[in-house]
Amino acid sequence: MLHQLKQLVVNPSALLIDASGVLYSDLGPFPGAAEALAYFQQKNVPIFIATNNSYSSPDLISKRFKNYGMAIAPEQILSSGMGLANDPEIRDLLSGKIVFVFGKKESYPYVDRAPIQRRTSQIKEAEVIVMTSSNSDTHEKDFIELQAYLDHHPDTPIICCNPDRFVVNNGAYIKVIGYYAEIIEKIYPNPFYWFGKPEGNYAKMIKKYLETYANIPVTPQIYFFDDNIKNVKNMVETIPVSGVLVSETGLSFELTETELSKNHVTNMYFIRKFFL
């Protein structure tokens, strides 16, 4: 059932690796993660970070990796925020529109790369609302303002480009933007769109990026690592890669081996941690 990383991943054509919960948490990098990355980099295996982090730009994510002793360039980071510019449905929805961003300013580059008319700081001007992240400093105020707007604007489309409901920090579940977006979707009749793991649109963006821009055929020799079992199952069921659930350092830390077995699908594997 549970495998060792070095024995499982043999002759990979590429690695897709989630960040938070696999390589690090808010407390810092997990022991052995930097060494495991370096091992595959020394073998010239292409590595991409497949993350729902839409609250930080690829440049900022890359700097965080550098601080953790991990060499990951911005162009290796495939964030769900990229769907705003690259997914055909989302791109068309944003084209020529005035957009209000519910999220931190660090997420603005994802919106600015989309074909919008302009980004506004005034929600009353919004033609589309994009939810990228919560803001710990003003979140409650921002959420109340958003709800007050939606009470009177039931036709304004909403896009959430980070479907994560929770992340794990030091064994505790922390609510993130997907949790609040789900509340909005349930309460209000506005057209609602999700982009990111475990949605199939994210997996399809990954496939197109690898085949079109990285010139890497998508086969089971590509391994996708994530700490969310839904993300792993969806990825391997949507595109022909192998999925690896990292079971102990993130969201799946409470799952038993019986529960892991029940969720098994073809080309899906389990490891405890991302280390050699």
NORSULLIN-V940393 format. One record per residue. N is the residue number from 0. RES is the residue in three letters. PHI is phi in whole degrees, 0 to 359 (* if undefined). OMEGA is omega in degrees with one decimal (999 if undefined). Layout:
# NORSULLIN-V940393
{{N | RES | PHI | OMEGA} {N | RES | PHI | OMEGA}}
This chain:
# NORSULLIN-V940393
{{0 | MET | * | -179.6} {1 | LEU | 272 | -175.4} {2 | HIS | 249 | 170.5} {3 | GLN | 265 | -174.6} {4 | LEU | 306 | -173.4} {5 | LYS | 295 | 179.9} {6 | GLN | 279 | -177.6} {7 | LEU | 285 | -172.5} {8 | VAL | 268 | -177.4} {9 | VAL | 246 | -179.8} {10 | ASN | 51 | 179.6} {11 | PRO | 288 | 174.5} {12 | SER | 272 | 175.2} {13 | ALA | 187 | 173.8} {14 | LEU | 239 | 171.3} {15 | LEU | 248 | -171.4} {16 | ILE | 232 | 172.0} {17 | ASP | 293 | -175.8} {18 | ALA | 261 | -178.0} {19 | SER | 294 | -178.7} {20 | GLY | 94 | 178.2} {21 | VAL | 240 | -178.6} {22 | LEU | 259 | -179.0} {23 | TYR | 201 | 169.4} {24 | SER | 229 | 177.7} {25 | ASP | 297 | 179.4} {26 | LEU | 275 | 179.5} {27 | GLY | 129 | -178.0} {28 | PRO | 289 | 175.9} {29 | PHE | 282 | 179.1} {30 | PRO | 304 | 177.2} {31 | GLY | 90 | -176.8} {32 | ALA | 293 | -179.9} {33 | ALA | 297 | 179.4} {34 | GLU | 294 | 178.4} {35 | ALA | 294 | 176.2} {36 | LEU | 299 | -178.4} {37 | ALA | 297 | 179.1} {38 | TYR | 302 | -179.2} {39 | PHE | 286 | 176.9} {40 | GLN | 296 | 177.9} {41 | GLN | 294 | 176.6} {42 | LYS | 269 | 177.9} {43 | ASN | 62 | 174.6} {44 | VAL | 278 | 176.6} {45 | PRO | 298 | -178.5} {46 | ILE | 237 | 177.7} {47 | PHE | 229 | 176.7} {48 | ILE | 269 | -178.7} {49 | ALA | 258 | -168.2} {50 | THR | 231 | 171.1} {51 | ASN | 269 | 179.3} {52 | ASN | 287 | 175.4} {53 | SER | 256 | 179.0} {54 | TYR | 264 | 174.7} {55 | SER | 228 | 178.1} {56 | SER | 290 | 176.4} {57 | PRO | 305 | 178.2} {58 | ASP | 298 | -179.2} {59 | LEU | 289 | 177.6} {60 | ILE | 296 | 178.8} {61 | SER | 299 | 178.7} {62 | LYS | 295 | 177.9} {63 | ARG | 296 | 177.1} {64 | PHE | 301 | -179.7} {65 | LYS | 299 | 178.2} {66 | ASN | 297 | 179.4} {67 | TYR | 267 | 179.1} {68 | GLY | 78 | -179.7} {69 | MET | 241 | -176.2} {70 | ALA | 269 | 178.3} {71 | ILE | 233 | -179.2} {72 | ALA | 280 | 179.5} {73 | PRO | 306 | -178.0} {74 | GLU | 288 | 175.6} {75 | GLN | 269 | -175.2} {76 | ILE | 258 | -178.2} {77 | LEU | 250 | -176.3} {78 | SER | 275 | 174.6} {79 | SER | 299 | 176.9} {80 | GLY | 298 | 179.6} {81 | MET | 292 | 178.9} {82 | GLY | 296 | 179.4} {83 | LEU | 298 | 179.8} {84 | ALA | 261 | -169.0} {85 | ASN | 251 | 179.6} {86 | ASP | 282 | -174.5} {87 | PRO | 302 | -178.4} {88 | GLU | 294 | -179.5} {89 | ILE | 294 | 179.9} {90 | ARG | 300 | 179.2} {91 | ASP | 297 | -179.9} {92 | LEU | 295 | -177.8} {93 | LEU | 271 | -171.9} {94 | SER | 302 | 176.7} {95 | GLY | 73 | -174.0} {96 | LYS | 260 | 170.6} {97 | ILE | 272 | -168.8} {98 | VAL | 240 | 171.8} {99 | PHE | 258 | -178.5} {100 | VAL | 257 | 171.4} {101 | PHE | 269 | -176.4} {102 | GLY | 168 | -178.2} {103 | LYS | 284 | -179.4} {104 | LYS | 296 | 178.5} {105 | GLU | 296 | 179.4} {106 | SER | 269 | -174.7} {107 | TYR | 302 | -179.2} {108 | PRO | 304 | 178.1} {109 | TYR | 296 | -179.8} {110 | VAL | 288 | -176.3} {111 | ASP | 292 | 177.1} {112 | ARG | 278 | 176.9} {113 | ALA | 281 | -175.5} {114 | PRO | 278 | -179.0} {115 | ILE | 281 | 171.1} {116 | GLN | 287 | 176.2} {117 | ARG | 191 | 175.6} {118 | ARG | 261 | -178.0} {119 | THR | 239 | 175.1} {120 | SER | 267 | -178.9} {121 | GLN | 253 | -175.7} {122 | ILE | 297 | -179.7} {123 | LYS | 294 | 178.1} {124 | GLU | 270 | -169.0} {125 | ALA | 294 | 168.1} {126 | GLU | 258 | 172.7} {127 | VAL | 217 | 175.9} {128 | ILE | 248 | 177.0} {129 | VAL | 245 | 178.5} {130 | MET | 259 | -177.4} {131 | THR | 249 | -176.5} {132 | SER | 190 | 169.8} {133 | SER | 272 | 177.7} {134 | ASN | 239 | -173.0} {135 | SER | 301 | -176.9} {136 | ASP | 281 | -173.9} {137 | THR | 233 | -170.6} {138 | HIS | 301 | -176.9} {139 | GLU | 299 | 178.0} {140 | LYS | 298 | -178.9} {141 | ASP | 297 | -177.5} {142 | PHE | 293 | 177.6} {143 | ILE | 295 | 178.4} {144 | GLU | 297 | 178.8} {145 | LEU | 297 | -179.6} {146 | GLN | 295 | 178.6} {147 | ALA | 298 | 177.7} {148 | TYR | 293 | -176.0} {149 | LEU | 293 | 176.7} {150 | ASP | 303 | -174.8} {151 | HIS | 242 | -178.5} {152 | HIS | 223 | -174.7} {153 | PRO | 287 | -176.9} {154 | ASP | 257 | -177.8} {155 | THR | 287 | 179.7} {156 | PRO | 294 | 178.0} {157 | ILE | 234 | 176.9} {158 | ILE | 239 | 170.6} {159 | CYS | 248 | -177.8} {160 | CYS | 256 | 168.8} {161 | ASN | 217 | -177.7} {162 | PRO | 286 | -179.8} {163 | ASP | 301 | 174.1} {164 | ARG | 272 | -177.5} {165 | PHE | 219 | 162.2} {166 | VAL | 235 | -179.7} {167 | VAL | 252 | 176.9} {168 | ASN | 227 | 178.3} {169 | ASN | 56 | 176.6} {170 | GLY | 81 | 179.8} {171 | ALA | 243 | 177.5} {172 | TYR | 277 | -179.2} {173 | ILE | 247 | 179.6} {174 | LYS | 290 | 175.2} {175 | VAL | 231 | -164.1} {176 | ILE | 301 | 179.6} {177 | GLY | 299 | 177.0} {178 | TYR | 298 | -178.6} {179 | TYR | 286 | 176.8} {180 | ALA | 296 | 179.1} {181 | GLU | 296 | 175.8} {182 | ILE | 299 | 179.1} {183 | ILE | 299 | -178.6} {184 | GLU | 299 | -177.6} {185 | LYS | 284 | -174.1} {186 | ILE | 272 | -169.6} {187 | TYR | 253 | -177.3} {188 | PRO | 275 | -176.0} {189 | ASN | 303 | 172.7} {190 | PRO | 303 | -172.9} {191 | PHE | 234 | -176.9} {192 | TYR | 228 | 176.5} {193 | TRP | 250 | 170.5} {194 | PHE | 220 | 179.7} {195 | GLY | 133 | 177.6} {196 | LYS | 296 | 6.5} {197 | PRO | 264 | -179.6} {198 | GLU | 290 | 179.6} {199 | GLY | 295 | -178.8} {200 | ASN | 296 | 177.4} {201 | TYR | 292 | 179.4} {202 | ALA | 300 | 179.6} {203 | LYS | 291 | 175.6} {204 | MET | 296 | 177.7} {205 | ILE | 300 | -178.9} {206 | LYS | 299 | -180.0} {207 | LYS | 296 | -179.6} {208 | TYR | 298 | -177.5} {209 | LEU | 296 | -175.6} {210 | GLU | 282 | -173.2} {211 | THR | 272 | -172.7} {212 | TYR | 259 | -179.3} {213 | ALA | 262 | 179.0} {214 | ASN | 57 | 179.1} {215 | ILE | 243 | 177.3} {216 | PRO | 299 | -178.8} {217 | VAL | 272 | -178.3} {218 | THR | 220 | 176.7} {219 | PRO | 296 | 175.0} {220 | GLN | 280 | 168.8} {221 | ILE | 266 | -177.7} {222 | TYR | 250 | -179.9} {223 | PHE | 250 | -178.1} {224 | PHE | 250 | 178.6} {225 | ASP | 206 | 178.1} {226 | ASP | 264 | 179.9} {227 | ASN | 253 | -174.6} {228 | ILE | 296 | 176.8} {229 | LYS | 295 | 179.8} {230 | ASN | 297 | -178.7} {231 | VAL | 294 | -179.1} {232 | LYS | 300 | -178.4} {233 | ASN | 296 | -177.2} {234 | MET | 298 | -176.3} {235 | VAL | 286 | 177.8} {236 | GLU | 274 | -178.4} {237 | THR | 262 | 178.5} {238 | ILE | 229 | -172.4} {239 | PRO | 279 | 173.8} {240 | VAL | 245 | 171.3} {241 | SER | 266 | -179.3} {242 | GLY | 250 | -179.7} {243 | VAL | 231 | 176.2} {244 | LEU | 275 | 173.6} {245 | VAL | 269 | -161.1} {246 | SER | 269 | -170.1} {247 | GLU | 246 | -171.5} {248 | THR | 255 | -177.4} {249 | GLY | 217 | -171.1} {250 | LEU | 296 | -174.6} {251 | SER | 264 | -172.1} {252 | PHE | 294 | -179.4} {253 | GLU | 265 | -178.5} {254 | LEU | 287 | 176.1} {255 | THR | 276 | 178.1} {256 | GLU | 296 | 176.6} {257 | THR | 296 | 179.0} {258 | GLU | 293 | 176.4} {259 | LEU | 298 | -179.1} {260 | SER | 297 | -179.6} {261 | LYS | 295 | -177.4} {262 | ASN | 265 | -176.5} {263 | HIS | 291 | 172.1} {264 | VAL | 229 | 179.9} {265 | THR | 304 | 179.9} {266 | ASN | 63 | 176.5} {267 | MET | 237 | -175.2} {268 | TYR | 228 | -177.0} {269 | PHE | 226 | 170.8} {270 | ILE | 228 | -179.2} {271 | ARG | 284 | -176.9} {272 | LYS | 216 | 177.0} {273 | PHE | 274 | 176.6} {274 | PHE | 207 | -175.4} {275 | LEU | 283 | 999}}
